[in-house]
Amino acid sequence: MATEVTTKAAKRFGVNIESDLALEFLRVVENAAIASAHTMGQGERKFSDHVATEAMRQTMDTVPMKGTIVIGEGERDEAPMLYIGERVGAEFPDGTAVPEIDIAVDPLEGTNLCATGSPGAITVLAASERGGLLNAPDCYMEKIVVGPSCHGAVDLDAPVADNLKNIAQRLGRDVDDLVVIVLDRPRHEKLIDDIRRAGARIKLIGDGDLSAGIAAAVIGTGVHAVMGSGGAPEGVLTAAAMRCLNGYMLGRLVIDKPALEQRIAKMGIKDKRKIYTADELAPGKQLIFAATGVTDGALMRGVRFFGEGVRTSSLILTRATGKVRFIDAIHLEKNKDVKIRFS
């Protein structure tokens, strides 16, 4: 376990969360992606998630920090590791101070995508100083995610047609030029019908609304908005990315069961109808968002194995330093005959 120090004390020793830990967290998502990629296409969804989670956990325990999982694989009784509240990280033998970090993880977003070899599976992590990420319950969240040009242009309670009209105006386009990503679920039947009636185009996806949200905030992906309900934990991870990419997001928890009412009360959430912005879902002053492709996607290629090693494609975002890094890495086998090919 990491040594007991406060974030303020860590800063006195010159610790900067983003600059000191960004590449450490890159290792975490890379290792999880490589582990899960070995299971790609084998049809074992739970096993793929398990190996990604274990690789992520083992790597995080080598990172110099006092980390707490605020969004993970579930409660302690349901998840053997990376459960909410779990402590991760490593301490220095000489007692050098390490920062206190809150961490949100999705060890394998798109478990079905990995299991079937379909595009869009990624490993994901977000980190911030203590209190910098909302501890969201494991429930659905209504979401709208749009790019930087559309700040304040959408409203969760507005008609779909109005939101699409406002997005189109901000982008200088017609509504029928827009592409909206929606999870292909029965609960979205009316939403899909409303989008089509408004004249916009739809890209239905089976999984992966987090990576879809990132695509909506990046120019050139051909995605202009993400609408519908998906996981609340994934919503917090998306919010962390939006804050780094200057995107815009609204989210509202779907609290439709007495057990969830009790859960949010214990978590200190008083208004179940509150509409959160990305700033409220991920309020940290220092934020790191890291993701690595497991299978090929819009922003990152999947893991590629070759004779002398492994190649990965990753995205690292940091808010305070304002950096967006696309990282293509080659992980070499440890032998003297390794050859590097540029391609």
Sequence and secondary structure as in RCSB ss.txt:
>XXXX:A:sequence
MATEVTTKAAKRFGVNIESDLALEFLRVVENAAIASAHTMGQGERKFSDHVATEAMRQTMDTVPMKGTIVIGEGE
RDEAPMLYIGERVGAEFPDGTAVPEIDIAVDPLEGTNLCATGSPGAITVLAASERGGLLNAPDCYMEKIVVGPSC
HGAVDLDAPVADNLKNIAQRLGRDVDDLVVIVLDRPRHEKLIDDIRRAGARIKLIGDGDLSAGIAAAVIGTGVHA
VMGSGGAPEGVLTAAAMRCLNGYMLGRLVIDKPALEQRIAKMGIKDKRKIYTADELAPGKQLIFAATGVTDGALM
RGVRFFGEGVRTSSLILTRATGKVRFIDAIHLEKNKDVKIRFS
>XXXX:A:secstr
      HHHHHHTT  HHHHHHHHHHHHHHHHHHHHHTTTTSS HHHHHHHHHHHHHHHHTTSBSEEEEEESSS 
TTT SSS TT EE B  TT     EEEEEEEEEE HHHHHHT TT EEEEEEEETT S    SSEEEEEEE GGG
TT   TTS HHHHHHHHHHHHT  GGG EEEEE  GGGHHHHHHHHHHT EEEEESS HHHHHHHHTSTTSS  E
EEEEEEHHHHHHHHHHHHHHT EEEEEEE  SHHHHHHHHHTT   TT  EEHHHHS  SSEEEEEEESS  SS 
   EEETTEEEEEEEEEETTTTEEEEEEEEEE SSTT      
